[in-house]
Each structure stands twice: as C-alpha cells, then as structure tokens.
C-alpha cells in the first residue's frame, strides 16, 4: 500500500479533515447522513420527487443524492460555490460537515 494512502486512511479513521475528495463519500452533519456523493459527473437528486416529466439536474464534477431535506439549501449553496470535488469537500468541512469515504 502506498504511504499517502495509508496516511489518508488513518486520517479518515481519526476524524482529520480529508484533503481531497474520495471517489465516493457520505456527508454528515453531526451523526446525521445528509448527502451521498460520487466524485464523477452525473445527476444531483433531491429528497423531493421530480416534477412530472422532470429530468435530473446533471453536474460536471460530481453526482449526489440528498438524504435530508433540511440541509439541501445549504449543500446546494456550497456546491454552487465549488470549483471541483476537492473544493466541495474543503468547503463542506469548513462549514462543519464531516466527510466519510465509502467503498
């Protein structure tokens, strides 16, 4: 295993900030999962059903599914300000969210 990967895994286990976006991750506010993310272009889905005939919004650097309607507005604002998946992760952490990598 590469040393940087080991340090990254150790940081995740100890709650240290993640410096770059994992391929897939869940965003938490406290103990509540609020967003499921993949760091690849794709749809952004809300907790609300789309309108009849509505198509999902596609995003250029990530795909995500909201898990908690109470955070959607704040998460949307952070995403709109972000320039990359890494920037999104940094902004989420600065706003007090926790990132947990997924397989």
Phi and psi in degrees as a GROMACS rama.xvg file:
@    title "Ramachandran Plot"
@    xaxis  label "Phi"
@    yaxis  label "Psi"
@TYPE xy
-72.4391  142.71  UNK-2
-55.9831  -42.2104  UNK-3
-64.5489  -34.8529  UNK-4
-66.6754  -41.0274  UNK-5
-61.3186  -44.6935  UNK-6
-64.6178  -38.6885  UNK-7
-63.8547  -42.8423  UNK-8
-65.1763  -41.269  UNK-9
-63.2889  -40.2419  UNK-10
-62.8575  -40.7501  UNK-11
-62.5891  -41.6493  UNK-12
-67.5398  -29.0997  UNK-13
-101.476  9.17257  UNK-14
76.5064  11.9748  UNK-15
-71.225  153.353  UNK-16
-59.1794  141.755  UNK-17
-86.3659  130.817  UNK-18
-86.7856  -25.0872  UNK-19
-136.127  157.758  UNK-20
-71.6004  126.578  UNK-21
-66.3794  163.825  UNK-22
-61.6021  -35.7747  UNK-23
-142.734  137.515  UNK-24
-155.025  160.109  UNK-25
-112.46  140.154  UNK-26
-102.017  131.006  UNK-27
-119.272  145.439  UNK-28
-116.656  109.007  UNK-29
65.509  -124.065  UNK-30
-100.022  -0.278736  UNK-31
-89.6607  124.807  UNK-32
-73.0643  125.793  UNK-33
-118.158  -17.4841  UNK-34
-157.259  136.866  UNK-35
-110.507  127.918  UNK-36
-131.021  144.722  UNK-37
-123.086  132.75  UNK-38
-82.9376  62.1959  UNK-39
-151.504  148.974  UNK-40
-56.0109  143.348  UNK-41
168.85  -165.771  UNK-42
-77.0778  151.188  UNK-43
-112.022  120  UNK-44
-116.748  145.439  UNK-45
-96.0277  169.162  UNK-46
-73.8454  -23.155  UNK-47
-82.1216  144.076  UNK-48
-67.9695  149.269  UNK-49
-67.7286  156.053  UNK-50
-64.7994  158.288  UNK-51
-53.1454  127.848  UNK-52
76.9532  0.19805  UNK-53
-71.9042  146.404  UNK-54
-108.098  149.477  UNK-55
-65.5118  149.789  UNK-56
-76.3388  130.012  UNK-57
-98.2806  141.039  UNK-58
-117.45  144.195  UNK-59
-74.3071  -21.311  UNK-60
-130.723  0.693798  UNK-61
-157.562  164.335  UNK-62
-123.455  146.756  UNK-63
-154.146  154.014  UNK-64
-129.924  121.684  UNK-65
-68.7283  140.344  UNK-66
-113.685  -14.2515  UNK-67
-143.497  112.78  UNK-68
-59.5252  -27.9127  UNK-69
-65.558  -16.056  UNK-70
-112.412  -3.36527  UNK-71
-57.6845  -43.5822  UNK-72
-62.9276  -46.898  UNK-73
-63.7565  -43.0471  UNK-74
-64.9237  -38.8859  UNK-75
-62.2699  -45.0327  UNK-76
-59.6433  -45.1415  UNK-77
-63.2444  -42.3514  UNK-78
-63.6396  -43.0703  UNK-79
-62.9392  -29.2577  UNK-80
-82.0324  -13.9636  UNK-81
-84.5049  145.519  UNK-82
-104.341  -10.9952  UNK-83
-162.064  171.63  UNK-84
-63.1449  -39.2489  UNK-85
-63.0015  -42.5055  UNK-86
-63.8973  -39.9658  UNK-87
-59.7307  -47.291  UNK-88
-59.7922  -45.6572  UNK-89
-61.789  -42.2409  UNK-90
-68.1044  -38.7403  UNK-91
-60.6386  -46.9837  UNK-92
-64.2315  -38.8647  UNK-93
-64.4653  -27.9354  UNK-94
-86.8069  1.35717  UNK-95
96.9222  6.76679  UNK-96
-84.9569  155.459  UNK-97
-111.279  139.245  UNK-98
-108.508  130.631  UNK-99
-126.635  119.493  UNK-100
-64.0723  146.598  UNK-101
-120.694  155.465  UNK-102
